[in-house]
Amino acid sequence: MTTPQHCPGFHELKHLKSFKCKCVSCGKEKEIFSDEFNKTHICSECGNEIDFSQCSLEGEA
């Protein structure tokens, strides 16, 4: 028996990209992944919706 080199599900998730977005209302930063981009995200600090047109690509997750 061999030891797996990656955790289960690695192959389905290895192409995800990480984005960091700042809330335009309060400046709090939130990290999301490319498979969550079409979902609505609310700022944990002020409760406003985060505008993803202000996001920057940080790298692959």
N, C-alpha and C positions, 0 to 999 in steps of 0.2 A: 504494500500500500504506500502511496506517495503522499506527501504533504502538499496541499494546494498552495500555489504561489500568490493568490489573491483571494480576497473575501468573496463570498457568494454574491452574485449580481454585478460583479466588477465589469464584465464585458458589456452589459447593457448601459452602464453609467460612465464608462471611461471617456466618452466624447462630450460630456457636459462642460459648459463654460460657466465661469463664475463672474457675476457682475456686482459691483458695489454702486449703490445709489444713495444720494443724499436727499433728504426731505427738503424741499424748497421753502417750507415754512419755518423749520427749526434747525436744520442742518444735521440732524441725527443720521448716521450712515446705516444702511441695511444691505446685507449680502443676499443675493438670490442666485439661482442657477438657471441655465437656459431652458430647462424643461418647466420652469415656473413663470416664464416671462408673460404668458397670456393670462395669468391670474391677477386679481386685484390684491395689492399689498398695502397695508395700513401702517403708518409710522407708529412705533411703540412708544415714542416720546409724546407726540402731540395729537395723534389720532387722525391726522389727515392722510389722504391717499397719496402715495409716492408717484411722481411723474417719471416714468421710465425713459423719456426722451433725454433725461439728464444723466443716464447711466454711462459707466465706462467699463470696458472689458478689462478684467484683472488677470485672467489666465485660465488654464484648464483645471478642472477639479478632478 
